[in-house]
Amino acid sequence: MSPNDKDLVWLHGEVRTPPFSQEARLEAGYLLRQLQQGVRLAMPQSRPMPTIGRRCHELRINDEKCTWRIVYRVDTDAIVILEIFDKKTNATPKHIIDTCKERIRRYDSESC
């Protein structure tokens, strides 16, 4: 890890096999590493999530039997992991959005 890389701050979840397949875990690790190095990912790997907040996005990891989502926020000094879940529908469930907003609120209030 380079001194210029951003830290990963895990507020929830982890990427491990199982439940991720080994291939999906490696892809998630690769994409998170790119984010740490300042690479701006776009579709199809990542999409913005303005309904959650500014600078919030979701990584899209296709696995054998599901599609994983890693919701994250890009801060100046860190990539903040808000949630990891397997997505089964086109829309992000409301409880996921609400949970992520609450985690951001708590994280920001504790960081000040």
C-alpha positions in Angstrom: 0.0 0.0 0.0 1.3 3.4 -1.0 1.4 6.3 1.5 -1.0 8.1 -0.9 -3.6 5.4 -0.8 -6.9 6.0 1.0 -7.7 3.8 4.0 -10.7 1.5 3.9 -13.1 2.2 6.7 -15.5 -0.7 7.3 -18.7 0.4 9.0 -20.4 -2.8 8.2 -19.8 -6.2 6.4 -16.9 -8.0 5.1 -15.9 -9.7 1.8 -15.0 -13.3 2.4 -15.5 -16.8 0.9 -18.1 -17.9 1.6 -20.6 -16.4 1.0 -18.7 -14.7 -1.9 -17.2 -17.1 -4.4 -13.4 -16.9 -4.6 -13.7 -15.1 -8.0 -16.2 -12.5 -6.7 -14.0 -11.9 -3.6 -11.0 -11.3 -5.7 -12.9 -9.0 -8.0 -14.2 -7.0 -5.0 -10.7 -6.8 -3.6 -9.4 -5.6 -6.9 -12.1 -2.9 -7.3 -11.7 -1.7 -3.7 -7.9 -1.4 -4.2 -8.5 0.7 -7.3 -10.7 3.0 -5.2 -8.0 3.3 -2.6 -5.6 4.4 -5.3 -7.9 7.1 -6.4 -9.3 5.5 -9.6 -12.8 6.7 -10.4 -14.9 3.7 -11.3 -17.9 3.9 -13.6 -20.6 1.6 -15.0 -20.7 -1.4 -15.1 -18.4 -1.8 -12.0 -19.8 1.2 -10.0 -22.7 3.5 -10.1 -23.6 6.7 -8.1 -26.1 6.4 -5.3 -27.3 10.0 -4.7 -30.3 8.8 -2.8 -27.9 7.8 0.0 -25.7 10.8 -0.1 -23.0 12.8 -1.9 -20.0 10.8 -3.0 -21.9 7.6 -2.4 -21.7 4.7 -4.9 -22.3 1.0 -5.1 -19.9 -1.6 -6.5 -21.5 -4.3 -8.6 -19.9 -7.7 -8.2 -21.5 -10.5 -10.3 -21.2 -13.9 -8.6 -22.3 -17.4 -9.5 -25.8 -17.2 -8.1 -26.3 -13.5 -7.2 -25.1 -10.0 -7.6 -23.3 -8.5 -4.6 -23.4 -4.8 -3.9 -20.9 -2.9 -1.8 -22.2 0.6 -0.9 -19.4 3.0 -0.2 -18.6 6.7 0.1 -15.4 8.4 -1.2 -13.9 10.7 1.3 -10.8 12.7 0.9 -8.8 10.4 3.2 -10.8 7.1 3.0 -13.2 4.8 1.2 -16.0 4.3 3.8 -17.8 0.9 3.4 -21.5 1.4 4.4 -23.1 -1.9 3.5 -22.7 -5.2 1.7 -25.6 -7.2 0.4 -26.8 -9.4 -2.4 -29.2 -7.6 -4.6 -32.2 -9.5 -5.9 -34.3 -6.8 -7.6 -33.6 -3.7 -9.7 -34.4 -1.3 -6.9 -32.2 -0.9 -3.8 -34.4 -1.8 -0.8 -35.5 1.2 1.3 -34.1 -0.3 4.5 -30.7 -0.5 2.9 -30.8 3.1 1.9 -32.0 4.2 5.3 -29.3 2.1 7.1 -26.6 3.6 4.9 -27.8 7.2 5.6 -27.8 6.4 9.4 -24.3 5.0 9.2 -23.1 8.1 7.4 -24.7 10.4 10.0 -23.1 8.5 12.9 -19.7 8.3 11.2 -19.7 12.0 10.4 -20.8 13.0 13.9 -18.1 10.7 15.5 -15.4 12.0 13.1 -15.8 15.7 14.0 
